[in-house]
Amino acid sequence: MIKSQIYVGIACVTCFILGIMAGYLPGYYSVQSQDDGLTQVSTIDAILNGLYDGVITYGDLKDYGDFGIGTFEGLDGEMVAVNGDFYQIKADGVAYPVDDDMTAPFACVLFFDADCELPVWEGTNYTQFQDYLEGSIKEQNIFHAVKMEGTFGYVKTRSVPGQEKPYPPLVEVTANQPTFEFHDIKGTIVGFYCPDYVEGLNVPGYHLHFITEDRTAGGHILEFDINDAELSVDYTSELHIILPNTEEFNSLDLTKSKKEELEEAEK
């Protein structure tokens, strides 16, 4: 218990010092540049309902960010964007470069500019990682992007195969999802934390994807163990949403909670 408190204390001090250097102080509003906000395409409940038609091309989406996660027309795999390079992790687990004319039915992107760097420790798994960040980061009601680069003793990911119309709900697709396991692998974890109040709009808590250092494989993260990694966090209090303006989307009943379906599909 004492050890974990020391870790959290060090992390908070690190965030505070780096925040001062960046002109950012936790607890105080700071005016952000126009490209510092999070841009989201569609809603997670629309995806849970099987709305997998593309909303925006990736060529246009790149105007909103160089870092992020998402998926593709027909739910054809997992998207990972890092350092301006966008990849499609298909159902074979292989990473393919994304063409600008490909479309996204759901995505979250921003221009990553770290506000804080936090220490992480060998042996930390996904659950411990989430608990650690919850204890280290006080800005729990705004969004933050997470980037962790280094070596991982173990990473388990999944992807999903492309679907044909009429599209099945997401829980049916993920019930037969292919999974992939990596051991002693170098790579980058990319993703976001969203506050609990965004239920229905996005995934509450952490939603992370992985790509290997050589950019050949990855997927949606189910589990990991850290060996030696560097963690950076980018806060944002700005959210821009691009919604589908289609008859199918506008006729959906999005008032019903799909929390249990989301948890089943994500995990």
Secondary structure as UniProt FT lines:
FT   HELIX           2..21
FT   TURN            22..23
FT   TURN            26..27
FT   HELIX           34..36
FT   STRAND          38..41
FT   HELIX           44..48
FT   TURN            49..50
FT   STRAND          56..57
FT   HELIX           58..61
FT   TURN            62..63
FT   STRAND          67..71
FT   HELIX           73..75
FT   STRAND          78..82
FT   TURN            83..84
FT   STRAND          85..89
FT   TURN            91..92
FT   STRAND          94..97
FT   TURN            100..101
FT   STRAND          103..104
FT   STRAND          107..110
FT   STRAND          116..118
FT   TURN            122..123
FT   HELIX           126..136
FT   TURN            140..141
FT   STRAND          143..158
FT   HELIX           170..174
FT   TURN            175..176
FT   STRAND          179..194
FT   HELIX           196..198
FT   TURN            200..201
FT   STRAND          205..212
FT   TURN            213..214
FT   STRAND          217..236
FT   STRAND          239..242
FT   HELIX           247..250
FT   HELIX           259..266
//
